């Protein structure tokens, strides 16, 4: 009989995602601002650095996935990377926020190199950590629960940065002080490294990998012959832009539209309330409604909640924060639903192709996340360029209107666009149940 996942294991797995996300969120929220307003790198150039590095790193994710799928150690397939890589990603994070004080060319080269290294090392932790959720239990409901807890942990980590990141910077001198970013990065990197390591130490892999060694070429079939996965990836690429765009623009928005960087904390509270409620309610919704329908309805309502504050025109910050929470609620729902669907595509791969390919499936997830993040930064960089943004200068009406458009209308359009690919997702509950019955029969042989 399969051993149930212990409370201790659930806590440490969730903690690992918390640590991973404080790292990712700190980078997403502050690296562009650090480059433009602290290091003096032009906004367009800084955006190009982030986009090129992110795209390059994203294309390495499938390679990392195939490497983990071929890994066989006494610690398992995925846990070894969580035990030995966290210290490296912590060091890379600190280097990304180090002002070397050199010439503009040297600063540019150093920023590019360190961000590229950071992205590569982040993949070494990210892919195995998420893939671990697919082998931690054979029970789909248990897996959905562990994913939900992981997402909640990750969301809390993101919120900790959204709410506390600016406070941490202020404690060390403020958002205009380079040392503040360095010291904050050191604290965040250490916390992240410890929590990811503990997740690897305290987790178990309960789905035994096949002894058969799958060639790289055949492993790739997990992607291009898995139609539910391909459909889901297109939807994820778009829906991830909702949070990606907002993470990258929010500091500019609160400073130049609302006039006070401390409002980032209030945005964080909107996020934590909305996302938490959305994530908590999703498993219950999935017991009543299909994944596909929950995803579609959440996207449409999420789009509406983004548009209302833009077109209402009253400028009431309190009402806007409430509507932020509503839109984040639907983001929370889509986050859990899409990850639950991703786990189903792994079972589909085993059922259709004869091998699970957890590593490469979750590497496509991180690929899409990073590629979507790169597109988000490209959009922000282009938007700042079109709006003639100049750091540390008073905001013009045109800049404020443009930042509001990016903050509200673009996420609304992304919500709607994500519905289109998910309409072609054909893996329904009847097929899933039959698939699981056949898989259990096959595994018992």
BELHU-V650825 format. One record per pair of residues at least 6 apart in sequence whose C-alpha atoms are under 7 Angstrom apart, sorted by the first residue. I is the first residue (numbers start at 1). J is the second residue. Records with the same first field share a line. If there is no record, write none. Layout:
# BELHU-V650825
I = J + J
This chain:
# BELHU-V650825
9 = 202 + 203
10 = 146
12 = 198 + 199 + 202
13 = 150 + 199 + 203
14 = 149 + 150 + 153
15 = 153 + 195 + 199
16 = 195 + 196 + 199
17 = 150 + 153 + 154
18 = 153 + 154 + 156 + 157
19 = 157 + 191 + 192 + 195 + 196
20 = 192 + 196
21 = 154 + 157 + 158
22 = 157 + 158 + 160 + 161 + 188 + 192
23 = 188 + 189 + 192
25 = 158 + 161
26 = 161
28 = 247 + 248
29 = 247 + 248
32 = 46
35 = 41 + 46
36 = 42 + 43 + 46
37 = 391
38 = 176 + 178
43 = 381
44 = 381 + 382 + 385
47 = 377 + 378 + 381
49 = 112
50 = 374
51 = 374 + 375 + 377 + 378
53 = 115 + 116
54 = 119 + 370 + 371 + 374
55 = 371 + 374
57 = 119 + 120
58 = 367 + 370 + 371
59 = 367
61 = 123 + 363 + 364 + 366 + 367
62 = 360 + 363 + 364
64 = 363
65 = 127 + 359 + 360 + 363
66 = 216 + 359 + 360
68 = 77 + 78 + 359
69 = 77 + 357 + 358 + 359
70 = 213
71 = 77
76 = 205
78 = 128 + 132
79 = 200
81 = 124 + 125 + 128
82 = 125 + 129 + 196 + 197 + 200
83 = 197 + 200 + 201
85 = 124 + 125
86 = 125 + 193 + 196 + 197
87 = 193
88 = 121
89 = 118 + 121 + 122
90 = 189 + 190 + 193
92 = 114 + 117 + 118
93 = 118 + 185 + 189
94 = 182 + 185 + 186
95 = 114
96 = 111 + 114 + 115
97 = 181 + 182 + 185
98 = 182
99 = 178
100 = 107
127 = 359 + 362 + 363 + 366
128 = 359
130 = 362
131 = 358 + 359 + 362
132 = 205
133 = 143 + 146 + 147
134 = 143 + 343 + 358
135 = 205 + 206 + 207
136 = 204 + 205 + 206 + 207
137 = 143 + 206 + 207
138 = 207
144 = 340
148 = 279 + 336
152 = 276 + 279
156 = 272
159 = 268 + 271 + 272
162 = 264 + 265 + 268
163 = 264 + 265 + 266 + 268 + 269
164 = 265
166 = 262
168 = 184
169 = 175 + 180 + 181 + 184
172 = 180
173 = 180
174 = 180
219 = 357
222 = 349 + 357
223 = 229 + 230
226 = 349
228 = 345 + 425 + 426 + 427
229 = 342 + 345
231 = 421 + 422 + 424 + 425
232 = 422
233 = 368
234 = 421
235 = 418 + 421 + 422
236 = 368
237 = 368 + 369 + 372
238 = 414 + 417 + 418
239 = 414 + 415 + 418
240 = 369 + 372
241 = 372 + 373 + 376 + 411 + 414
242 = 411 + 414 + 415
244 = 373 + 376
245 = 376
246 = 407
248 = 377 + 380
249 = 380 + 407
251 = 261 + 264
253 = 403
254 = 260 + 261 + 263 + 264
255 = 261
256 = 395 + 400
257 = 400
267 = 321
270 = 321 + 322 + 324 + 325
271 = 325 + 328
273 = 325
274 = 325 + 326 + 328 + 329
275 = 328 + 329 + 331 + 332
276 = 332
277 = 329
278 = 329 + 330 + 332 + 333
279 = 332 + 333 + 336
282 = 333 + 336
291 = 337
292 = 422
295 = 334 + 337
296 = 419
298 = 330 + 333 + 334
299 = 330 + 415 + 416 + 419
300 = 415 + 416
302 = 327 + 330 + 415
303 = 412 + 413 + 415 + 416
304 = 412
305 = 323 + 326 + 327
306 = 327 + 408 + 409 + 411 + 412
307 = 408 + 409 + 412
309 = 320
310 = 404 + 408
346 = 356 + 357 + 358 + 361
347 = 356
349 = 355 + 356
350 = 356
351 = 435 + 439
387 = 399 + 402
